[in-house]
Amino acid sequence: MRRLIVAALALLCLAATGRAALADVVVGVSWGDLTETRWKADEAAIADALRARGTRYIFADARGAPDKQLTDIGSLMTRGADVLIVVAEDPAAIMPAIEKATEAGVPVIAYDAPIAHREVLYVAFDTEGAGRLMAEAVRAVVRKGNYVIIKDSETDPATERMRAGMEDVIGDAVKSGDIKIVGETYADGRDRASARKAMDEFLTASNNQVDAVLAGSDDLAGGAISALVEQGLVGEVPVSGAGADPSALNRIAAGTQTVTLWNDPHRLAEAAAAAAIALADDTDVEEIEGAVGFSGPDGVRMHALLVAPVAITRDNLNVLVENGWATKRTICKGVPAGTVAVCG
């Protein structure tokens, strides 16, 4: 009995020590520009994830100015940050501060945007996995036929990673002839108008014989769908997208877009928070649970935690309502009640 009591006391002491250690950890987050709506959900999610673990969260907002972010990172270190999470406005411009941090033994996590430094852990959504998800959703509707692929900017490395993910799903079918790529292009800047123009050209060249469209974003999907509307093909041709934009969610409910991808900020924040605590506990970057080798900007070999996005179709639109990402009113605008579950 005495041994059990001693063991229990030991466990309590360890738990208390762990809580005390976490309470001593300070995680500094350098935001590139919190005035952008894109980052408000992430900021709240990271703050909640860190505080839930008992760690201290401090931050600085560069408001879109790389020079300020350069000094912000140094300021966060001066304020006692044990680990830095950096949402880089301009990764190259802040490199001197990143190097100073790593030389001082302060681990750095690059959040969403990669920073080309071998000691930095990159935490982001899995772009290659995103390509696989959208191709799987479209191929579930059309397994054989003529495909069009409209990609994001040619200068963005993530574009080719997404395309590689698509290839994982459709590559064998293309080789066998079950799928024929009748049009493939880039739409720089995710420009809806250029996507519309490209889709018009592909439809003309193929005499409207297009069976499926893989578009790399919801803006590009919107452009392609406009062209399909013009030819009376909307709703007949499955179209992918990414971003979970309000207009895309409405198109999914209406049946004119097949799938979008939702990057749940809470999942990314949880991954970053867990990694920050592990790094504060002297865990090496390559030993972070789930970390994989990654080719960063300029071919720099890094390690990354890649979080899977969520494929959103007509069957699970309610997930976004339940998570507060979108309202039922926005999703169901103009959609007859009862035609899709979320619209009752």
C-alpha positions in Angstrom: 0.0 0.0 0.0 2.8 2.3 0.9 4.5 1.7 -2.5 1.2 2.6 -4.2 1.0 5.9 -2.3 4.6 6.7 -3.1 4.1 6.0 -6.8 1.0 8.1 -6.9 2.8 11.0 -5.2 5.6 10.7 -7.7 3.2 10.9 -10.6 1.5 13.9 -9.1 4.9 15.6 -8.7 5.8 14.8 -12.3 2.4 16.2 -13.5 2.9 19.3 -11.4 6.5 19.7 -12.7 5.2 19.4 -16.2 2.5 22.1 -15.6 5.1 24.4 -14.1 7.5 23.8 -17.0 4.7 24.6 -19.6 3.8 27.7 -17.6 7.4 28.9 -18.0 7.4 28.4 -21.8 6.9 31.6 -23.8 5.8 31.3 -27.5 6.2 34.4 -29.5 4.3 34.8 -32.7 5.3 37.3 -35.4 2.4 38.0 -37.7 3.0 39.5 -41.1 -0.3 41.4 -41.3 -3.1 40.8 -38.8 -5.2 43.4 -40.6 -5.9 40.8 -43.3 -9.1 38.9 -42.6 -7.3 35.7 -43.6 -5.3 35.6 -40.4 -7.9 36.5 -37.7 -9.1 33.0 -37.3 -5.6 31.6 -37.2 -4.6 34.2 -34.6 -7.4 33.2 -32.3 -6.8 29.5 -32.9 -3.1 29.7 -32.1 -3.7 31.8 -29.0 -6.3 29.4 -27.7 -4.2 26.3 -28.5 -1.2 27.7 -26.6 -3.1 29.0 -23.6 -5.0 25.7 -23.4 -1.6 24.0 -22.9 -0.7 26.4 -20.2 2.0 28.3 -22.1 2.3 32.0 -22.5 1.5 33.6 -25.8 3.0 36.9 -26.9 2.8 38.4 -30.4 3.7 41.3 -32.7 2.0 42.5 -35.8 4.1 43.8 -38.7 1.0 45.2 -40.5 2.4 44.2 -43.8 5.8 45.8 -43.4 8.8 43.4 -43.7 11.2 45.9 -42.1 8.9 46.0 -39.0 8.7 42.2 -38.9 12.5 42.1 -39.0 12.6 44.1 -35.8 9.5 42.4 -34.3 11.3 39.1 -34.3 14.1 40.6 -32.3 11.7 42.2 -30.0 9.9 39.0 -29.3 13.2 37.4 -28.3 14.0 40.3 -26.0 10.6 39.8 -24.4 11.6 36.2 -23.6 10.2 34.1 -26.4 11.5 30.5 -26.1 10.1 29.6 -29.5 9.1 31.7 -32.4 6.2 31.1 -34.8 6.6 33.3 -37.8 4.0 34.1 -40.5 6.4 35.7 -42.9 5.3 38.7 -44.9 8.6 38.5 -46.9 10.7 35.4 -46.0 13.9 36.8 -47.7 13.6 40.2 -46.0 13.4 38.7 -42.5 16.2 36.1 -43.0 18.7 38.1 -40.8 16.4 37.9 -37.8 15.7 34.2 -38.5 19.4 33.5 -38.5 20.0 35.5 -35.4 17.2 33.5 -33.6 18.6 30.1 -34.6 22.1 31.1 -33.7 20.8 32.0 -30.3 19.2 28.6 -29.9 15.6 29.9 -30.3 13.6 27.4 -32.4 11.6 28.9 -35.3 8.4 27.6 -36.9 7.5 29.0 -40.3 3.7 29.1 -40.3 1.9 28.7 -43.7 4.7 30.4 -45.7 8.1 28.5 -45.9 11.3 30.2 -44.8 14.4 28.8 -46.5 16.4 27.8 -43.5 17.4 24.2 -42.7 16.7 24.6 -39.0 13.2 26.1 -39.4 10.2 23.8 -39.1 7.6 24.5 -41.7 4.0 24.0 -40.6 1.4 24.3 -43.3 -1.5 22.6 -45.1 -0.5 19.7 -47.3 -0.7 21.1 -50.9 0.1 17.8 -52.5 -2.5 16.1 -50.4 -4.9 18.8 -51.5 -4.3 17.9 -55.1 -5.1 14.3 -54.3 -8.3 15.2 -52.5 -9.7 17.3 -55.3 -8.8 14.7 -57.9 -10.4 11.9 -55.9 -13.6 13.9 -55.5 -13.9 14.7 -59.2 -12.8 11.2 -60.3 -15.5 9.7 -58.1 -18.0 11.4 -60.4 -16.2 10.9 -63.8 -13.7 8.0 -63.9 -13.1 8.2 -67.6 -13.2 11.1 -70.1 -11.8 14.4 -71.1 -10.2 16.4 -68.2 -9.2 20.1 -68.1 -6.7 21.3 -65.5 -6.5 25.0 -64.6 -3.6 25.6 -62.2 -2.6 28.6 -59.9 0.3 30.8 -60.6 3.3 29.3 -62.4 5.7 31.1 -60.1 4.2 29.6 -56.9 6.0 26.3 -55.9 2.8 25.1 -54.3 1.2 25.0 -57.7 3.4 22.1 -58.8 3.0 20.3 -55.5 -0.8 20.4 -56.0 -0.4 19.2 -59.6 1.7 16.3 -58.4 -1.0 15.3 -56.0 -3.5 15.3 -58.8 -1.2 13.1 -60.8 -1.1 10.5 -58.0 -4.8 10.0 -58.6 -5.2 10.4 -62.3 -1.7 9.5 -63.6 -2.3 5.8 -64.3 -5.7 6.6 -66.0 -4.0 9.1 -68.2 -1.4 6.6 -69.2 -4.0 3.9 -70.0 -6.1 6.4 -72.0 -9.1 6.3 -69.7 -8.5 10.0 -69.0 -7.4 12.4 -71.7 -6.1 15.9 -70.7 -7.7 18.1 -73.3 -6.5 21.4 -71.8 -4.0 22.4 -69.1 -2.8 25.9 -68.2 -1.8 28.3 -65.4 -4.1 31.2 -64.4 -1.6 33.6 -62.7 -2.9 35.3 -59.6 -5.8 33.0 -59.3 -7.5 35.2 -61.8 -11.1 34.3 -62.4 -11.2 36.1 -65.8 -8.2 34.2 -67.1 -9.7 31.0 -66.0 -12.9 31.8 -67.8 -10.9 32.6 -71.0 -8.9 29.4 -70.8 -12.0 27.3 -70.2 -13.7 29.0 -73.2 -10.8 28.1 -75.4 -10.6 24.5 -74.2 -14.4 24.0 -74.7 -14.1 25.4 -78.3 -11.0 23.3 -79.1 -12.7 20.1 -77.9 -16.2 20.9 -79.3 -17.5 21.1 -75.8 -16.3 17.6 -75.1 -15.1 18.3 -71.6 -16.1 15.8 -68.8 -14.3 17.2 -65.8 -12.4 20.2 -64.5 -9.6 20.3 -61.9 -9.3 23.9 -60.8 -6.7 24.8 -58.2 -8.8 27.4 -56.3 -12.3 28.5 -55.9 -11.7 31.6 -58.0 -10.5 29.5 -60.9 -13.4 27.2 -60.4 -15.7 30.2 -60.6 -14.2 31.2 -63.9 -14.5 27.8 -65.4 -18.1 27.4 -64.2 -19.0 30.7 -65.9 -17.8 29.3 -69.2 -19.7 26.1 -68.6 -22.9 28.1 -67.9 -22.4 29.8 -71.3 -22.4 26.4 -73.0 -25.2 24.9 -71.0 -22.9 22.4 -69.3 -23.1 23.7 -65.8 -23.9 21.0 -63.3 -23.1 18.3 -65.8 -19.3 18.7 -65.5 -17.7 18.2 -62.1 -15.4 21.0 -61.0 -13.0 21.2 -58.1 -11.8 24.2 -56.2 -10.0 25.1 -53.0 -10.5 27.7 -50.3 -14.0 27.2 -49.0 -15.0 30.6 -50.3 -18.6 31.7 -49.6 -19.4 31.8 -53.4 -17.9 28.3 -53.8 -19.9 26.9 -50.9 -23.1 28.3 -52.5 -22.1 26.7 -55.8 -21.6 23.4 -54.1 -25.0 23.6 -52.5 -26.5 24.5 -55.9 -24.8 21.6 -57.6 -22.5 23.6 -59.9 -19.2 22.9 -58.1 -18.3 19.5 -56.9 -15.7 20.0 -54.1 -13.7 22.7 -52.3 -11.0 22.3 -49.8 -11.2 23.8 -46.3 -8.1 24.7 -44.5 -9.3 24.5 -40.9 -7.2 27.0 -38.9 -7.8 25.1 -35.7 -6.0 22.0 -37.1 -3.0 24.0 -38.2 -2.9 26.0 -35.0 -3.0 22.7 -33.0 -0.1 21.3 -35.0 2.0 24.5 -34.6 1.3 24.7 -30.8 2.2 21.1 -30.2 5.4 21.5 -32.2 6.3 24.7 -30.4 6.1 23.0 -27.0 8.2 20.1 -28.3 10.8 22.4 -29.6 10.9 24.3 -26.3 11.6 21.0 -24.7 14.8 20.7 -26.8 13.3 18.2 -29.3 15.2 18.4 -32.6 13.3 19.5 -35.6 13.7 16.2 -37.4 12.3 14.4 -34.3 9.0 16.3 -34.1 6.2 13.8 -34.4 4.9 13.7 -37.9 7.7 15.8 -39.4 8.8 14.9 -42.9 11.6 15.9 -45.2 10.6 18.9 -47.4 12.3 20.8 -50.2 11.8 24.4 -49.4 12.5 27.6 -51.4 15.7 27.5 -53.4 15.8 23.8 -52.8 16.7 24.1 -49.1 16.2 20.8 -47.3 13.9 21.4 -44.4 11.4 19.5 -42.2 7.7 20.1 -42.3 4.5 19.2 -40.6 1.9 19.0 -43.3 -1.8 19.1 -42.2 -4.4 17.6 -44.4 -7.2 20.0 -45.6 -10.9 18.9 -45.4 -12.7 18.0 -48.7 -16.1 19.8 -48.6 -18.9 18.4 -50.8 -22.7 18.7 -50.7 -22.6 15.9 -48.1 -20.7 17.7 -45.4 -21.4 21.4 -45.9 -22.9 21.4 -42.4 -19.4 21.0 -41.0 -18.6 24.6 -42.0 -21.8 25.9 -40.4 -21.1 24.0 -37.1 -17.5 25.4 -37.0 -18.7 29.0 -37.7 -16.8 29.2 -41.0 -19.9 30.0 -43.0 -23.6 30.6 -42.3 -26.5 28.6 -43.6 -27.9 31.7 -45.2 -24.7 32.2 -47.3 -24.5 28.6 -48.3 -28.1 28.2 -49.2 -28.8 31.5 -51.0 -31.0 30.7 -53.9 -30.9 27.0 -53.3 -34.4 25.4 -53.0 -35.0 24.0 -49.5 -34.6 20.3 -49.2 -32.3 19.9 -52.3 -29.3 19.5 -50.0 -29.2 18.5 -46.4 -27.7 21.7 -45.0 -30.4 23.8 -46.6 -33.1 21.8 -44.9 
